Amino acid sequence: MSKIAVVTDSNSGITQERAKELGIYVLPMPFFIDGELYFEDITLTQEQFYEKLGADSDISTSQPSPGNVMELWESILKEYDEIVCIPMSSGLSSTCETAMSIAREYKGRVQVVDNQRISVTQEQSVYDAMYLREKGLNAKEIKEILEEEKLQASIYITVDTLKYLKKGGRITPAAAAIGTVLNLKPVLQIQGEKLDAFAKVRGWKAAKKTMLNAIEKDLNERFADVKDQIILGMAYTCSKEEAMEWKQEIMERFPGYEFLEAPLSLSVSCHIGPGAMAVTCIKKVSR
């Protein structure tokens, strides 16, 4: 039986420390801040990132260089027969496409999964890959199953400020100004490739209710036949205290589910800013 390594990137929310505990590998995402290169969870902490974001530093996301990717893969393949690589959604970054292109040089030993996930939904894909590995599947079989299941997840996000959506060109300056005056909170959705608009409501209370209602609808419709395979989760760019209150609200509304939680990926955070909250619904693989 092949010895298979699981690789993901830091958009999964899995830290380097946690990766060592799990026996997997996490490629750190690079960021340019005021022209200087940083690597998530290596030379850039969550606290440092939000400090620089709050100071209106010039922040841009990047993708791991082909050289860094190949260096990691080649070091892993000295010990393992195959790699299952789970990068962030191809709709949010060209990281996945680049990895697929590089993987062609490895003659099937590296299988790159385009399962269109990020944050805790991407994290669950890592656990699914580990589960399938334990079941004796090879890297190609694991890739195929994860891609079959890729749309079996939802993320709903509410932002605290419209500043960063305006900065990124996702809303116009006029819409941002009106929204701020009216206390409008956009609820965004990731269900597949991209970050899309889902609803627009007034105030945090209505935003949270909208997100929880969306999850309830998913549970009762999309996932009605597989509720025993559903994991709920949350991600956030708000304070830990606010995050724990939000977690409590989710668990009170939907008791009895397995639960994942993590700070939201910095690649998403730089587009939505601090203070955001997300809730997720994920079907785990069980076959």
C-alpha positions in Angstrom: 0.0 0.0 0.0 1.3 3.5 -0.9 2.5 5.8 1.8 0.5 9.0 1.2 1.3 12.5 2.5 -1.5 15.1 2.9 -0.5 18.7 2.1 -2.6 21.9 2.3 -2.0 25.6 2.7 -2.4 28.0 5.6 -5.8 29.2 4.1 -7.2 26.0 5.8 -6.6 27.6 9.2 -4.4 24.7 10.2 -1.3 26.1 11.9 2.2 24.8 11.6 2.0 23.5 15.1 -1.3 21.7 14.5 0.0 20.3 11.2 2.8 18.6 13.2 0.3 17.1 15.6 -1.7 15.8 12.6 1.3 14.5 10.7 0.4 16.7 7.6 2.1 19.6 5.8 1.0 23.2 5.5 2.4 25.5 2.9 2.4 29.1 4.3 0.7 31.7 2.1 2.8 34.7 1.2 1.7 38.4 1.7 3.3 41.6 0.6 2.9 44.3 3.3 4.3 47.7 2.4 6.5 46.0 -0.1 7.9 43.4 2.3 7.3 39.7 2.0 5.7 37.8 4.9 4.6 34.2 5.3 1.4 33.3 7.2 2.1 31.7 10.6 5.9 31.8 9.9 6.9 35.5 9.9 3.4 36.9 10.1 1.0 36.2 13.0 -2.7 37.0 13.1 -2.1 39.8 15.5 0.6 41.4 13.3 -1.6 41.1 10.3 -4.6 42.9 11.9 -2.3 45.5 13.3 -1.0 46.3 9.9 -4.5 46.1 8.3 -5.8 48.6 10.9 -2.8 50.9 10.1 -3.9 51.0 6.5 -0.7 49.3 5.3 -0.6 48.3 1.7 -1.4 44.6 1.8 -1.6 42.2 -1.1 -2.0 38.5 -1.3 0.2 36.3 -3.4 0.7 32.6 -4.1 3.5 30.3 -3.1 6.3 30.4 -5.6 6.7 27.3 -7.8 10.1 26.8 -6.3 8.8 26.7 -2.7 6.0 24.3 -3.8 8.5 21.9 -5.5 11.0 22.1 -2.6 8.3 21.0 -0.2 6.9 18.3 -2.5 10.4 16.9 -3.2 11.4 16.7 0.5 8.1 14.9 1.2 8.5 12.4 -1.7 11.8 11.3 -0.2 9.7 9.7 2.6 6.3 9.2 0.9 5.2 7.5 -2.3 2.4 9.9 -3.1 1.0 13.3 -2.1 -2.6 14.6 -1.9 -2.4 18.4 -2.1 -5.4 20.4 -1.0 -4.9 24.1 -1.9 -7.5 26.9 -1.4 -10.4 27.3 -3.9 -9.4 27.8 -7.5 -12.0 30.5 -7.7 -10.3 32.6 -5.0 -6.7 32.3 -6.1 -4.5 30.9 -9.0 -2.6 28.8 -6.4 -4.6 25.6 -7.3 -4.1 26.1 -11.0 -0.3 26.6 -10.5 -0.1 23.5 -8.3 -1.9 21.4 -10.9 0.6 22.6 -13.6 3.6 21.8 -11.4 2.1 18.4 -10.5 2.3 17.2 -14.2 6.0 17.0 -13.7 5.6 14.4 -11.0 4.0 11.7 -13.2 1.0 11.0 -11.0 2.8 11.0 -7.6 1.2 14.3 -6.7 -2.6 14.7 -6.9 -3.9 18.3 -6.6 -7.5 18.5 -5.4 -9.6 21.4 -6.8 -12.3 21.1 -4.2 -13.2 24.8 -4.1 -13.0 25.3 -0.4 -11.3 27.6 2.1 -11.0 28.1 5.9 -12.8 25.4 8.0 -14.4 23.8 4.9 -10.9 23.3 3.5 -9.7 22.0 6.9 -12.5 19.4 6.8 -11.2 18.3 3.4 -7.9 17.6 5.0 -9.6 15.4 7.6 -11.5 13.7 4.9 -8.3 13.0 3.0 -6.7 11.5 6.2 -9.8 9.4 6.7 -9.8 8.0 3.1 -6.1 7.3 3.4 -6.8 5.2 6.5 -9.4 3.3 4.4 -6.6 2.3 2.0 -7.4 4.5 -0.9 -4.5 5.8 -3.1 -3.9 9.5 -3.9 -5.8 9.5 -7.2 -8.9 7.9 -5.6 -8.8 10.4 -2.7 -8.6 13.3 -5.1 -11.6 12.0 -7.1 -13.8 11.6 -4.0 -12.9 15.0 -2.6 -13.7 16.6 -5.9 -17.0 14.7 -6.1 -17.9 16.1 -2.7 -16.5 19.6 -3.2 -19.8 21.5 -3.2 -21.1 19.8 -0.1 -20.3 22.8 2.1 -21.5 26.4 2.7 -19.9 29.4 4.3 -21.9 32.5 5.2 -20.0 35.7 6.3 -21.0 39.0 7.7 -18.6 41.9 7.7 -18.3 44.6 10.4 -17.2 47.4 8.0 -17.7 48.1 4.3 -14.3 49.7 4.1 -12.4 46.7 2.8 -15.1 45.6 0.3 -14.9 49.1 -1.1 -11.1 49.1 -1.1 -11.1 45.8 -3.1 -13.6 47.1 -5.6 -16.4 44.7 -4.6 -18.8 47.6 -3.8 -18.7 51.2 -5.1 -17.7 54.1 -2.8 -21.3 55.4 -3.0 -22.8 52.1 -1.9 -20.3 51.9 0.9 -21.1 55.4 2.1 -24.9 54.7 2.0 -24.5 51.3 3.6 -22.4 52.8 6.5 -25.0 55.5 7.2 -27.9 53.0 7.1 -25.9 50.4 9.1 -26.3 47.9 6.3 -24.5 44.5 6.8 -23.9 42.5 3.7 -24.1 38.7 4.2 -21.7 37.0 1.8 -21.6 33.4 0.7 -18.9 30.9 -0.4 -20.6 27.9 -1.9 -18.4 26.7 -4.7 -15.8 28.9 -6.3 -16.2 32.5 -5.2 -17.2 35.0 -2.6 -20.7 36.1 -3.6 -23.4 38.4 -2.2 -26.2 36.5 -0.4 -28.3 39.2 1.4 -28.2 42.8 2.7 -29.7 43.5 6.1 -29.6 46.3 8.8 -27.5 45.6 11.9 -25.6 42.7 13.4 -28.7 41.1 14.9 -30.4 40.7 11.6 -27.2 39.6 9.9 -26.6 36.8 12.4 -30.2 35.7 12.1 -29.9 35.7 8.3 -26.8 33.5 8.5 -28.4 31.0 11.0 -31.5 30.8 8.9 -29.4 30.1 5.8 -27.7 27.2 7.6 -31.1 25.9 8.8 -32.3 25.9 5.2 -29.2 24.0 4.1 -29.7 21.4 6.8 -33.4 20.9 6.0 -33.0 20.9 2.2 -29.6 20.3 0.7 -28.4 18.1 3.6 -31.7 16.6 4.7 -30.7 13.0 3.9 -27.2 13.2 5.4 -27.7 15.2 8.6 -25.7 12.5 10.5 -22.7 13.4 8.3 -22.8 17.1 8.8 -20.3 19.2 10.7 -20.9 22.8 11.7 -18.3 25.4 12.1 -17.4 29.0 12.4 -14.6 31.3 11.4 -13.9 34.9 12.4 -11.8 38.0 12.2 -13.5 39.5 15.3 -12.1 39.3 18.8 -11.9 35.9 20.6 -14.6 37.0 23.0 -17.0 38.0 20.2 -16.2 34.7 18.4 -17.0 32.6 21.5 -20.4 34.4 21.8 -21.1 33.7 18.2 -20.1 30.0 18.7 -22.6 29.8 21.6 -25.4 31.3 19.4 -24.7 28.7 16.7 -24.5 25.7 19.1 -27.7 26.8 20.9 -29.6 27.0 17.6 -28.1 23.7 16.3 -27.2 21.5 19.3 -25.6 18.1 18.9 -23.4 18.7 15.9 -19.6 18.2 15.6 -18.0 21.6 15.4 -14.9 23.2 13.8 -13.6 26.7 14.6 -10.7 28.8 13.5 -9.7 32.4 12.7 -10.7 33.2 9.1 -8.0 32.8 6.5 -5.9 35.9 6.1 -6.4 35.7 2.3 -10.1 36.3 2.9 -9.6 38.7 5.8 -7.7 41.3 3.8 -10.8 41.6 1.5 -13.4 41.8 4.3 -11.5 43.4 7.2 -11.6 42.8 11.0 -14.7 42.2 13.0 -16.3 39.6 10.6 -18.1 36.4 11.5 -18.8 33.3 9.5 -20.8 30.1 10.0 -20.3 27.0 8.0 -22.0 23.7 7.2 -20.0 20.8 5.8 -20.8 17.2 4.9 -17.9 15.0 5.9 -16.9 12.1 3.7 -17.9 8.7 5.0 -17.6 5.8 2.6 
